Amino acid sequence: MPKNKKIVVTGGAGFIGSNIVRTLCEENEVTVIDNLITGHYENLSGIEDRHRFVRNDINNLEMLKREFQSADYVLHQAALPSVQRSVEDPITSNMNNINATLSVLVAARDCGVKKVVCASSSSVYGDTLILPKREDMNPNPKSPYAITKLAVEYYNRVFSEVYGLRTASLRYFNVYGPKQDPNSQYAAVIPLFINRVLNKKPLIIFGDGLQTRDFTFVKDVVQANILAMESQAEGVFNIACGHQTTLNDLADRIMSIIGLEVKKVYQRPRKGDIKDSLADISRAKRMLGYEPRFDLNSGLKETIAWFQKI
């Protein structure tokens, strides 16, 4: 765990970002930059005096250069998430994910930041019959969102090769955990399922429920960011649990942990969604020392306990 470092977390009021901030702010000087479009300042409640909050847009290059001065590291979590949102509004996704990341990299380069760690996504792989998905596979993005994340990775690589800025891109696989918003129309499946079961509402499953995902607990993602930040290793890394789960199985596990059973309602698959996902995490293990600490059941129990308190 780093100590006495100056660290900037973009999107630090969001789901993943706020979990990172809570871990780092105990022994480091942490600045959060967030425009609160998808993040919530309430995610940082209880640690208001242990970080510096800047409400601004990361497309603002001059602001970034001010905030990155003397920063050791930048953990770039800010993005406009959701495949579905990007299908409906690709231009806004492009501005918030690609243009904004370019601003972050330029500011980091100009301010002498030691390393930038960027959030990428398993969506860059698209649908493939080859599983598990490895970093050396050809990307095949199926949505504007996936394209934006692939562009982030390419920009990282170029800034490393051309300007000498050390970078890492973490391909997150279906992250879940405390502080994930269940109320957004683009909510991820786990908080959505938990919220609906707790409210005794039927679970909406797009497709036959046999599609699989590699669900990753947010504390493992926090660990991966810190490892990538402190490591000399650069490039792209899968960050996942390394196990497949069908949506039908996920629904059953959530209902079993909560102790309530609701109806499953199946609807047509959504555009841009992939069929199966499973990560090969051997590269992250070898080069970063990453090792997932939570299986799906232990992660779900902690997540559900948090949802039951709010």
N, C-alpha and C positions, 0 to 999 in steps of 0.2 A: 504494500500500500504506500503510495507517495506521501511525502510530508513536506510542508512548507513550500509548496509549488503554487504558482499562479496559473489557474486553469479556467478557461472560458468554455461554457457549455451553451451552445446555441440550441434553441428549442428546450431549454431547461425547465420550463413549466409544463412540458408535455409528459406523457406517460413514461416513456423510457428515460427522457432527460431528467425528470424530477427524481427518479430512483437513483440515477448517477449522482446528482447533486447531493442527495442525502448521504450518500456514502463518502463522497470526497470532502464535504464542507467541514468535517470534524477537524481535519488537520491540514487544510490547505486554504488558500485564498481563492474563492470561487466566484466568478461573475456569470450570471445567467442573462442571456439575451433571448427575448421571446416577444412576439407581437400579440400573443394571446388569441390568435385566430382559432387555433385548435387546442392550444394549451390552456391550463387553468391555474391561476396563481394560488388557488386553494391547495394544489398539489404540493406546495412548498410550505404549508402551514406548520408551525412549530419550529422552523429553522430560519425565520425571517432575519434574525440577527447574525446568522452565520454564512450569509452570502450577500452579494451585491446584485440587485435586480435592475436590468435595463430593458424598459419596454420600447422596442424599436424593431424595425424590419431589417432583415439581413441583406436585403438588396441595397441598403444604405452603406455604400463603400466607405465614405468618410467616417461614419460612426464606427464601423468595424475597425478601421485603422486606429481610432482613438482607444477603443476597448482592448485591442490586441497588443498595445504597447507594453513591452516587458512581460507578456504572457509566455509561459513555458510551453503550454499545450492548448490545443483547441479540440474539443470533442463536438463534432458537428452532427447534431441530432435533428436540427430543424428541417422540416419538410412538410409538404402537403400530402398526407397519406391517403391510401385507398385506391385500389384498382378501379373501382366503380366510379369514384369521383373523377378520376382522370379520363375515363371513357366519356363522361358527360361534359367535361370541361378541360380539354387537353392544354389549352393555352395557359390557364392559370397554374396548372401543375408544372408546366415547363418553366414559367417565371419563378415559381417558388422553390423548385427543386434543382433546375440546371443553372439558371442565371444567378440565383442566390448563392449556390455553391461556388461558382466562379468568383463571386465577390469575396467569399470567405477565403478562398485559396490565394487570391491576389493580396488581400490584407495580411494574411499569415506570412506570405513570402516577403512582403515589404516591411513587416514588423519583426522579422527574424524569429518567428515561432519555431520551436524545436521539432514539433510533429503535429500533424492534423490527422485525427481519426474520424472517418466519415461513416455514417449509417448507410448501408446499401440494403439490398433485398434479394431474397431467393427468387423473386418474380423475374429476375433477369434470365433465368434458365428457360422459362416457358415450359411447355409440355415436352417431355422426353420419355422414351421407353426405357432409357438407361437410368437405373437407380443403383446406388445412391448418386446424388449429383456432386460432381467434383469441380473444383475451381478451374481445371484445365479444359473443361468441356466448352464447346462453342455456345455462346449465349443465343437465346431465341426468344426475345421479349414479345409478349402477346398483348400488351396494353401500353398506352402512353406513360403510365406510372413506371412500368418496368423499363421503358426506354430512358426515362429521366434518371433512374438509378444506375443504369449502365453508363450513361454519359458522365455521371459523377465519378464512377470508377475510372473511366478513361481520362478525365481531367486530373484526377489524383495521380495517375501514372505519368502523365505528361509533365505535371508540375514537379514531380520527383526527378524525372529524367532531364528536363530542360533547365529547371531552376534550382535543383538540389534541395527542394522542400521535402522532408520525409513525410510520407503519407501511408495510411492503411485504410482499406475499405472492408467493412464487416457486413457480410451478407446474412442478415437476420432471417431466420425461419420462424414465422408464425409466433411472435412473441406475445406472452400473456402475463398477467399478474396484477397486484394491487395498483390502483390509480388509473387503470384503463377505463376509458369512458364507455359505458354501455348504452348511452342515450343518443349518440350520434346516429344519423341515418346510415353512416358508413362504418358502424361499429364492427369490430372484429368478432369472430364467432364465439370465442369463449366468454367474454363479458356479456355478450348478447344472450347466450344460452343460460348463463348463471342468473342474469336478471329476470329472464322470463320464467325460469323454474321457481325462483323465489317469489315471483308474483303469480304463480300458478297459471301461466299462460302457455299455449302450445309452442313447440319449437319449430321454427320455419327452417327447412333444409332445402337448399337449392341443389337439385339433382337427386340421385338415389341414395345419398348418404354413404356410399362406398368409396368416395374419394378420400384420399389420405393426406395427412399433414404431419410435419415434424414440429410439434409444439415445443416452444422454448421458454422456460421461466425467466422472467425479467432479471432476477438476481444473477443468473448465469450470463446474461447480456451485459450487465454492469461489470461483472468480473472480466469479461472479454475486452471491454473498452479500456479498463485499467491496464490489463496485460499488454494490449496493443500499444497503448500510450507509452509505456515504459520500455517496451521492446525495441530493439534495433530493426526488427523484421518489418518489411514493407510488402505491399501488394494486397491481394484479395484473399479473404478468409471466410469460410462458412462458419456461422455461429448458430448452433442448434443443439438439440438433445441427442440426435442420432437414432431416433426410433419413429416408426410410422404408426399413426392412429387414424382409423376411419372416423368420419363425423358421427356415424351411428354409435360407435363405441364411445366417443367423446360424450355424446348426449347421455348415454347410459351411465357413464362414470359420474357425471355431474349430478344426475338425479339420485344416484346411489349415495353419494357423499352428503347431499342436502337432505335426503330422506323423503323426497317428494317425487311423484311420477306424473308427467304431463304427456299430452299427445304429441307425436311427431307429424308434422304436415310437410309433405314434399311438393316442391314447385320446380318449374323449369330451371335448368342451369343458367347462370348469368354469364354475359359476355366478358371475356378476359380472364375468367377463372380457369385454373389449371386442374388437371385430374389428380395427379399424384405428386407427392413431394417427400423426399428423404435426403438428408445431407450426409456426405462423407466429411467428418470433422477431423480427420487425421492430420491435415496440414496445420490447423489451428492448434492442435495438441502438440505437434512436433515443434512448431516455430514460435508459438506464443506461450506454451505451457497451459493452454486452456483445457479444462476438464469440467463438464457439466456436473453440478452437485445435486440437481433436482430431477427426479423422474416425474412423469405426468401426474401420478397420484399425489405425491407430496406437494408439487406446485399447485395443483388444483385445491387441495385442502387449505393451503395458506391463502390462496386467492379468494376462495369462497368465504373463509373466515373474515377477510377484509370487507367483502361485499355485504356480509350480514351485519356489520357494524355501522355502515354508512346509511 
